[in-house]
Amino acid sequence: MAAKRVKIDYDEEVKSRPNTMAEDRISLLPDRLIYHIFSFLPTIYIVQMSVISQRWRYIWLSTPFIYFDFHTSSDRVRKRVMFLNFLTNSLRCRKQYMRVPKTSITSFKCEMSSSFPSGATRRIDDWLSFVVRMKVKELHLYGGGYCLPQFVLSASSLTVLKLRNMKLETPSPSHFPSLKVLSLSDVEVYSQSLQNLVSGCPIIEDLHLEKYNFGAPISFEGFFLGSYTFRGLDLAVSGTLKNISFSRVEITDQWLDRLISRLPLLERLTFWRCRWKSISIRTHSLKYLFCDVFNMREADLRTPNLVFLHLTCFAESNISVEAFQQLETNLYVRDSSMNKTSYYDLVRLLSNLKCLKKMTLTTECESALIIQKGVRNMSLPPLPNLKHLTLKIHGRLTRNLKLEESLLWCAPSVEAIEIYAS
């Protein structure tokens, strides 16, 4: 009991002690650390935090990161008009403070609601005009169905441009001499406007395209997006792309092959929720490939320098991979029901990855990996070089011994097996 009393007494002593130490610690934080913390917070929170420390009272005016989020604002500010007023007044204060030397705006991020009152467009234009004049480097605009003004398309200071749920009109080539990252998600744009935008990015390295909504259907071949298609989109204008991500779009193997052949620096390639049956990739530069597509039936990967592969397919899929043994693979086999033919297909699928030493294998149920003895007697172990196997099963484990026996046959040299069930 004495020890307990000591602990209680100690806790009470701490609680009754003035909180001067915490205040001193806040005051001693360097500006660089404070700005880093602020970069993750909506501006409204930073304004509220200014009462914590005397030194923080005006520091929100000098932080190079501005972040307005309609959805995380309080109920009082969440109303559209009040949100617009808060943002406008905040930037007005920033304009006055910008007269102080050595102040700048590095990043401007604004997450808006799905719609705004009529007349709000001009106010949003004014915000962007201000941050562009201040040579902002990163611009993130989400929501509202807002159409990006033309003066932003010639912002030479921009290095990052991310747009979501907006409209984009680019009647002439853009001018982004410093832009390295471009992300367009659910953006309403005509194909020629998109081409003009990409053509003005001579040093672009990262490109993300997701779920387009084109202004009108165009009957072309080569690049398919739902019921909208277009031909001739040249994403390899500069040849500097290192990372490309396609999400919820449909492309053809021929178009992709032409694109990759013109990108000698391409290191990362992502396909998420795309639709096609076959894919062929031949490149020495690619190091990371993430391929989660619907109805994948055939993949021919000639990527000798690949170090990471994520692939979603079926047991009957014909997968061929040419890569070094250092390749780490995440394989997701969609099949939920198996027959004898399916098990032969699975063994063949895994055999095409026999060079692997490390694999994460995901499946719908444990029965999909309990390979029948008759199939095992007629086949060679498909993963003779595998040393580490992580198995993820979407369901409960009920036949552990049979599953373990099947896995040890598949990978006779395995040193560690981790099994996770959900």
N, C-alpha and C positions, 0 to 999 in steps of 0.2 A: 504493500500500500504506500510505503514511503516513496518508492520509485514513481508510483503513479502521481503522488502529490507533487513531487519534484517536477514532473512533466507538466502538470496542470499549472503549477506556479510559473514555470518557464513560459508557457503559452500565454498566460495572463500578463506576464511582464512584457512580452513582445507586443501584445495587443494594446497595452496601455502606454507604450512608448511613442512619443511623437513621430510622425512619419516624415521626419526631415531627411533621413537617409535616402528614401525613395525619390524625394524631390531633388536632392543633390545629384543623384545618379542620372535623372532625366536631364538636369541642367548641364551635366558633363558630357552628354552624348555628342559626338562630333557631327557636324552638318552632313557629311557624306552618309553616315549611318541613318540619320533622321530622314534624309531625302529618300534613301533606299526603302525605309519603312513606309513612307508616304506613297511611294510609287505603287503600292498594292491596295491603297485605300481610296474609295470615292472621296472627292473633294469635300462633300458635306460633312463627312466624318472628321476630316482634317481640321475644318473650321471649328467643329465642336471640341476637338482635342486642344485647341489653342488656349483653353482656360486651364489646362493642367499645369503648365509651366509659364512663368513670366517670359522666359526666353522664347517660348513657342508662340507667343501672342500674334506675331506678324510673320512668322516664318512660312506659314501657308501661302503667303503672297509671293514668296521667292522660290518655292519648290518648283523644279523644272518639269514636274509631272502633274498634269491636270486630268482628272478622271470624274466624269459626271455619269451617274447611273440612275435612270428613272425608276428602275425596279427595286433598288435597295434603299431609296430615300424613305424618310418617315412618311406616315399617312398624311401629315399636314402638307408636306412638300410634294407629295406624289401626284397631286392634281396637275394636269398638263400645264395650265397657265402659270401656276406657282413654280413649277419646275423650270419653265422657260425664264421666268423672272429671276429666280435664284441663279441660274446659269449666267444670264445677262449681267446681273449685278456683280457676280463674282469676277467675270472677265473685265468689267469696267474698273474694278479695283486693281486687277492685274495690269491693266493699261496704265493706270497712274503709277503703279509701282515700277513698271518697266523703265521708267525714266532713270531709275537708279542703275549705275554702271554694273557690269558683270552679272546681270540677270538674264535668263534665257528660258525658253520653253523647249524641252526635249521631246515630250510626248503629250499628245492630246487624245483622250479617249472619251467617247460619248455614246452611251447606250440609251437609245430613245424608245418610246412606246411605239405601238403599231401605227398610230396616226396622231396628228397634231392639228390644232385649229388653223383655219385659213389665215394667212398672213405670217405664220411661223417661219416659212421658208426664208424670208428676208432676214430674220433674226439669226437663223442658223448660218446663212451666208456670211453675216457680219462676224460671227464667231470664227468661222474658218478663215475669213479674210485676215483677221487679227493674228491668228496663230501662224498662218502662212507668212505674213510679213515679219513675224518674229523668228522665221526660219526653223519651224518645227521639224523634227527629224522623223517622228513616228506618229502616224495618224490612224486611229481606229474609230470607225463610225458604224454603228449597228442600229438597224430598225428605222421605222418611221416612213418607209417608202420614199425617202428623200432622194432627189436627183442631185448628184454631185456637180457643183458649179465648175465652169470651164477653167477658172483661174487656178484651181487645185491641180489640174492636169499639167501645169507647167511649174509646179513647185520644185525647184531644183534642189532644195535642201532635204527633201524626203528620202529616207532610206527604207522605211517600212510603211506600206499602205494596206490596210485591212478593211474591207467593206462587207456588210451583211444586210440582207433584206432592204436593198436600195435600188435605185435606178441609175444607169450609167449611159451617158451619151458622149461619144468621142468622135465628132465629125472629121477631125483631122488628127494626125499623129500627135501623141502626147510628148512631153519633154520631161523625163525623169532621169537625168544623168547620174543621180546618186542612188536610185532605188535598187535595193537588193532583195526585198521581200514583198511579194504581192499575193494577197489572199482575197478571193471573191467567193462569197457564199450566198446562194439564193439571191443573186443579183439579176435584175431585169436588164438585158443588154442585147443589142443586135450584134451579129457576128462581125461585121465590119468595124463596129465600135470597139469590140474586144481586140481585134487585130491592131487597130490604131493604138490602143492602150499598150499592148505588149511591144509593139514596134518602137515605142519611145523609151524602152528600158534597156540600155546597152550593156549594163553590168549586172542584170538581175541574176540571182542565185537560187532563190526559193520561190516556187509558184504553187499555189493551192487553188483548185477550182472545184466548187461543190454546188450541185443542185441548181442548175441554171433555169431561168425563166426567160426565154427569148421573146422579143416583141412580136415576131411573126414567123410562121413556119417557112423554111427555105429548103427547097428540094435539092440537096446535094448529097454526096457520098463521102465517107471517110471519117466523120465524127458525128455521132448520134447522141442526142440528149432528149430522151422521151420521144415526143412526136415532133421535135424540132431538130433539124440537122443543118450542118453547114460544111462546106468544103474549103480547103486552102488555108485554114488557120495555121499559121506558122509560129509555133512556140519556140523554135530554135533560131530566132532572128539573130541573136548575138552569140549563141553557142556557149554561154557562160553558166547555164543552169546546172546546179548541183543537186537540187532536191525538188521533185515534182510529186504532187499529191492530187489524185482524182477521186472525188467522193460523189457517189450517186449519179454518175454519168455513164454513158455507153459509148465505147469507142471500138474501132475495128483493129484487128491484128495488123493489117497492112499500114494503117495510119500510124500506129504505135511504132512499128518497125522503122518507118521513115523518120519519125521523130528521134528515136534513140540513136540512130546512125549519125545524126548531126549534132549530138551532144557528147563530146569527148570527155567532159568533166562530170558527168552525171554519176552521183554516188548513192542517192536515196530515191526510191520509187515506191509510191503507195497507191494501191487501188482498194477503195473501201465501198462496199455495197454497190459495186459496178456489176454489169451484166454482159458476159460473153462466155462462149463455150471453150474457146482455145486461145492460148497466148504463146507467143514465141519471143524470147528476149535473148539477144546476142550482143554482149558488150563486155569489155575488160575493165571498165571503170566502176561498174556498179558494186557497192558493198552491202547495201541494205535493201531488201525487197519485202514489202508487206502486201499480200495479195488476198483479200477477203472479198470474193466475188460470188455471185449466184450461178449455179449450174456449171461450175468449172469441170470440164471433161478431159481437157488435154493441155499440158504445159511443157514446153521445151525451153529449158533455161541453160544457155551457154554463157555462164558468168563465173569465170575461173577465180576472180578475186572477191566473190561474195563471202561475207562473214556472218550474216544473219538473214534468215528466210522465215517468213510467216506465210503459211499456205492453207487455204480452206478448200477442201475438195471432197470427192466421194471415193469409196473403196475401189470402184471400177475406173476411176480417172487414170489416165495415162500420163504419168509425171516423169520427166527425164531431167536430171540436174547434173550439170558438169561444174564441180566446184572443189576446192581443197578440203581436206579433212577437218580443218579448223572451223568449218561451217557449223553454226548453231541454228537449229530449226525448231519452229513451232508449227506442228501439223495438226489441223483440225479436220477430222473425218466425220462428215455429216450423217452417215448411215445410222439409222436407229434400229433397223431389223436386218438380220443377216441370214443367208442360206449357204450351202456348201460352195456354190459358185462365188458368192461374195467373199468368202474366206480366202479362196484362191486369188481373187482380185486384190484383197488386202495384202496378202503375202507378196504379190508382185509389186504392188505400190511401195511397200516398205523396202523391197529389194532394190528399187531404183534409188534409194537413199542409203545404201549400205556403207558408203564412205563416212557417214556421220559418227561422231564420238559423243555428241550431246544432243538430246532431243526432248522437247516437251510435246506430248501427244494428248490431244483432247478428243473425246468421243461422247456420243449421246448416252450410251449405257455400257455396262461392263461386258455384256454378252457379245458385243461387237468385237471384243479383243480376246475372247476365250476361243482360240482357234481349235477346231476339231482335230482329234488325234489322227484321223485318216488323212487330213490335209497336211499335218505335220510329217507324217510318215512318207508322203510323196513329195516333200519340198525341203529345201535347204533353209537354215535360219536366215531370215532376211536382213538382220542387222548384226553381222558378226563383229564389227568394230566398235559398236556402241559401248560407252563406258558409264554414261550417266543418263538415266531416263526419269522424266517427271511425267506422271500420268494424271490427267484431270478428267473426271467422269461426271456428267450431268445426271446424277441419280444416286441411289443408295448402293452400297456394296453388300452383296449377299453370298457370293461365291469366291471368297478371298483365295482359298487354296488353288482352285482351278485357274483363277486369273493369274496368280503368281507363277504357276507352272507354265502357262502359255507365254508369259512375258520372258521368263528365263529361257525358254526355247527360242523365242524371237531374237533375243540378245544374249547369247551364251557368255560373252565376255563382260557383261555389265558389272559394275562395281557398286553402284548405288541406284536404288529405285525409290522414288517418292510418289505416293498415291494420295490424291485429294478427291473427295466425293462431295457433291452438293445436292 
